Each structure stands twice: as structure tokens, then as C-alpha cells.
Amino acid sequence: MKVRVVTEEKIRMMDFYLARTQVLAAGERDVFLPVEGEEDLEIHALLVPNRAAGSAMMDFDSVSIVNSRADGLPLRVTGEDGRTLDKEMVEVMAWEELEKNDTVLEWYSYGRSPAVVGNGLKAPPGTIIEREECPDDRYPEPDF
């Protein structure tokens, strides 16, 4: 089976910024893109409604590094020794990349408000909220 191979070192040398939020039927996906380098690598953070607060608060659920090339090949991340990192190790690395920003760390540690559109209404599934890259702060404050 064909795969796309990227080294752990290459990913760790990248800076990622919040590019967009995709509203899903069962939650939201924050998509982070690299500032420079492999433009077709993404970090996806999945958020789900908080069980106690219902749809009033979104909680971090999972994180992954994704190949967004048109070829759709699965992504394999290799370590210094050339061995493939397992799923848990890749998740830890992705989380460490997101931890570089206090705002994102707070959102994913304590929850954040769901995405909204228009007059403060909760964004319906299928909505994509584009973000701006901010050179001084890689993770701009969301407008929701």
C-alpha cells in the first residue's frame, strides 16, 4: 500500500496557525496549517459538545495530523531512527504543536464557545469559518 512519509523532525520544525473551523453534525473541527513548508499537512483538532453544558460549550476530543494532498494517501510519520511512529505518538506530537499557544491550550483544556454566524446564532453543520493568519500571533482570537 502506498503512503506519504514525513519525518517527525520536519513536523516539529513547523509553526502552525488556525486556518479555519469546520462545523460538523456532531461537533467542530479546527484546522491548523503550517506557516511555511509542507502546505498540504494539516493538524485537525476535533471538538464535541460538553455533556454537562450541552451545546453551550465545546470540549477537545482528539487531534490528528493529516495529509491533505489530492492523492489522499495515508500519512506515515517516522522518527529519527526511521521507524514509524504509532498513532498515540503522532497525537502527542500534534498536541505539543498546538500547546505552543496559550489561547489554544486554554480552549482545548477548559472548553470554548461553539462557532457562531450572523447575529450570534450557532453555526449550522457544513459551515466553514475562515481564519486569518496573524504574523505576530499564529493563533488569532476567534470571533465566536
C-alpha positions as a LaTeX table, in Angstrom:
\begin{tabular}{lrrr}
\hline
Residue & $x$ (\AA) & $y$ (\AA) & $z$ (\AA) \\
\hline
Met1 & 0.00 & 0.00 & 0.00 \\
Lys2 & 1.31 & 3.46 & $-0.92$ \\
Val3 & 1.74 & 6.02 & 1.88 \\
Arg4 & 3.12 & 9.51 & 2.27 \\
Val5 & 6.14 & 9.57 & 4.60 \\
Val6 & 7.03 & 12.67 & 6.65 \\
Thr7 & 9.64 & 12.82 & 9.37 \\
Glu8 & 8.88 & 13.83 & 12.94 \\
Glu9 & 11.71 & 16.36 & 12.76 \\
Lys10 & 10.15 & 18.08 & 9.74 \\
Ile11 & 6.80 & 18.45 & 11.52 \\
Arg12 & 8.37 & 19.70 & 14.77 \\
Met13 & 10.24 & 22.42 & 12.85 \\
Met14 & 6.95 & 23.87 & 11.51 \\
Asp15 & 4.77 & 26.54 & 13.06 \\
Phe16 & 1.03 & 26.05 & 12.62 \\
Tyr17 & $-1.79$ & 28.61 & 12.66 \\
Leu18 & $-5.57$ & 28.27 & 12.94 \\
Ala19 & $-6.79$ & 28.45 & 9.34 \\
Arg20 & $-10.48$ & 27.52 & 9.65 \\
Thr21 & $-13.18$ & 25.92 & 11.74 \\
Gln22 & $-15.47$ & 23.38 & 10.10 \\
Val23 & $-18.84$ & 22.86 & 11.78 \\
Leu24 & $-19.83$ & 19.18 & 11.75 \\
Ala25 & $-23.09$ & 17.48 & 12.71 \\
Ala26 & $-21.55$ & 16.13 & 15.91 \\
Gly27 & $-19.06$ & 18.89 & 16.74 \\
Glu28 & $-16.43$ & 21.13 & 15.19 \\
Arg29 & $-13.02$ & 20.65 & 13.59 \\
Asp30 & $-10.33$ & 23.29 & 13.93 \\
Val31 & $-7.86$ & 23.03 & 11.03 \\
Phe32 & $-4.29$ & 24.25 & 11.54 \\
Leu33 & $-1.95$ & 24.80 & 8.60 \\
Pro34 & 1.81 & 25.31 & 8.59 \\
Val35 & 3.02 & 28.88 & 8.22 \\
Glu36 & 5.75 & 27.67 & 5.86 \\
Gly37 & 6.85 & 24.37 & 4.40 \\
Glu38 & 4.55 & 21.43 & 3.73 \\
Glu39 & 1.38 & 23.28 & 2.80 \\
Asp40 & $-0.52$ & 20.05 & 2.43 \\
Leu41 & $-0.06$ & 18.88 & 6.02 \\
Glu42 & $-2.78$ & 19.81 & 8.48 \\
Ile43 & $-3.42$ & 19.35 & 12.17 \\
His44 & $-7.08$ & 18.65 & 12.91 \\
Ala45 & $-8.48$ & 19.20 & 16.41 \\
Leu46 & $-11.94$ & 17.74 & 16.94 \\
Leu47 & $-14.23$ & 19.39 & 19.47 \\
Val48 & $-17.52$ & 17.96 & 20.71 \\
Pro49 & $-20.36$ & 19.47 & 22.77 \\
Asn50 & $-19.77$ & 19.30 & 26.52 \\
Arg51 & $-22.12$ & 16.69 & 28.00 \\
Ala52 & $-22.97$ & 18.80 & 31.05 \\
Ala53 & $-23.24$ & 22.18 & 29.28 \\
Gly54 & $-24.86$ & 20.79 & 26.13 \\
Ser55 & $-24.28$ & 22.86 & 23.02 \\
Ala56 & $-23.18$ & 25.90 & 25.05 \\
Met57 & $-19.57$ & 24.68 & 25.34 \\
Met58 & $-17.22$ & 22.70 & 23.07 \\
Asp59 & $-14.63$ & 20.33 & 24.57 \\
Phe60 & $-11.46$ & 18.95 & 22.98 \\
Asp61 & $-11.92$ & 15.35 & 21.83 \\
Ser62 & $-8.98$ & 14.34 & 19.62 \\
Val63 & $-6.14$ & 15.57 & 17.44 \\
Ser64 & $-4.50$ & 14.21 & 14.30 \\
Ile65 & $-2.01$ & 15.13 & 11.60 \\
Val66 & $-3.49$ & 14.75 & 8.13 \\
Asn67 & $-2.19$ & 14.57 & 4.56 \\
Ser68 & $-4.40$ & 16.98 & 2.61 \\
Arg69 & $-2.84$ & 16.32 & $-0.80$ \\
Ala70 & $-5.21$ & 15.45 & $-3.61$ \\
Asp71 & $-3.67$ & 11.96 & $-3.77$ \\
Gly72 & $-5.31$ & 11.19 & $-0.40$ \\
Leu73 & $-2.51$ & 8.84 & 0.64 \\
Pro74 & $-2.39$ & 7.83 & 4.31 \\
Leu75 & 0.26 & 9.69 & 6.30 \\
Arg76 & 3.12 & 7.85 & 7.98 \\
Val77 & 5.32 & 9.79 & 10.39 \\
Thr78 & 8.80 & 8.40 & 11.03 \\
Gly79 & 11.15 & 9.08 & 13.91 \\
Glu80 & 14.91 & 9.71 & 13.92 \\
Asp81 & 15.62 & 6.01 & 13.64 \\
Gly82 & 13.36 & 5.65 & 10.60 \\
Arg83 & 10.71 & 3.67 & 12.45 \\
Thr84 & 7.05 & 4.55 & 12.04 \\
Leu85 & 5.52 & 6.39 & 14.99 \\
Asp86 & 2.33 & 4.81 & 16.31 \\
Lys87 & $-0.97$ & 6.71 & 16.39 \\
Glu88 & $-0.58$ & 7.74 & 20.03 \\
Met89 & 2.91 & 9.17 & 19.45 \\
Val90 & 1.65 & 11.19 & 16.46 \\
Glu91 & $-1.27$ & 12.51 & 18.54 \\
Val92 & 1.12 & 13.58 & 21.31 \\
Met93 & 3.31 & 15.38 & 18.77 \\
Ala94 & 0.28 & 17.16 & 17.26 \\
Trp95 & $-0.91$ & 18.19 & 20.74 \\
Glu96 & 2.57 & 19.55 & 21.54 \\
Glu97 & 2.40 & 21.69 & 18.39 \\
Leu98 & $-0.94$ & 23.15 & 19.49 \\
Glu99 & 0.32 & 23.68 & 23.06 \\
Lys100 & 2.74 & 26.31 & 21.78 \\
Asn101 & $-0.07$ & 28.88 & 22.05 \\
Asp102 & $-1.71$ & 29.72 & 25.38 \\
Thr103 & $-5.07$ & 30.61 & 23.83 \\
Val104 & $-5.41$ & 27.29 & 22.04 \\
Leu105 & $-4.18$ & 25.42 & 25.11 \\
Glu106 & $-6.88$ & 27.14 & 27.20 \\
Trp107 & $-9.62$ & 26.36 & 24.63 \\
Tyr108 & $-8.74$ & 22.71 & 24.48 \\
Ser109 & $-8.09$ & 22.32 & 28.21 \\
Tyr110 & $-11.17$ & 24.16 & 29.52 \\
Gly111 & $-13.51$ & 24.31 & 26.52 \\
Arg112 & $-14.66$ & 27.13 & 24.28 \\
Ser113 & $-17.89$ & 28.54 & 22.91 \\
Pro114 & $-19.28$ & 26.96 & 19.74 \\
Ala115 & $-18.81$ & 28.71 & 16.40 \\
Val116 & $-21.43$ & 31.32 & 15.60 \\
Val117 & $-22.54$ & 33.18 & 12.50 \\
Gly118 & $-24.59$ & 36.29 & 11.82 \\
Asn119 & $-26.38$ & 37.58 & 14.88 \\
Gly120 & $-24.67$ & 35.22 & 17.30 \\
Leu121 & $-26.59$ & 32.16 & 16.12 \\
Lys122 & $-24.84$ & 28.81 & 16.40 \\
Ala123 & $-23.31$ & 27.90 & 13.05 \\
Pro124 & $-25.15$ & 25.05 & 11.27 \\
Pro125 & $-23.34$ & 21.87 & 10.16 \\
Gly126 & $-21.45$ & 22.40 & 6.92 \\
Thr127 & $-20.38$ & 25.94 & 7.81 \\
Ile128 & $-16.70$ & 26.74 & 7.30 \\
Ile129 & $-15.35$ & 29.75 & 9.15 \\
Glu130 & $-12.16$ & 31.01 & 7.55 \\
Arg131 & $-9.47$ & 32.44 & 9.83 \\
Glu132 & $-6.73$ & 34.94 & 9.08 \\
Glu133 & $-3.07$ & 34.14 & 9.55 \\
Cys134 & $-1.65$ & 36.60 & 12.05 \\
Pro135 & 2.15 & 37.01 & 11.79 \\
Asp136 & 2.59 & 38.21 & 15.39 \\
Asp137 & 0.22 & 35.69 & 16.92 \\
Arg138 & $-0.06$ & 32.43 & 15.00 \\
Tyr139 & $-3.41$ & 31.67 & 16.63 \\
Pro140 & $-5.71$ & 34.70 & 16.27 \\
Glu141 & $-8.58$ & 35.14 & 18.69 \\
Pro142 & $-11.70$ & 33.60 & 17.18 \\
Asp143 & $-14.72$ & 35.78 & 16.53 \\
Phe144 & $-17.11$ & 33.36 & 18.18 \\
\hline
\end{tabular}
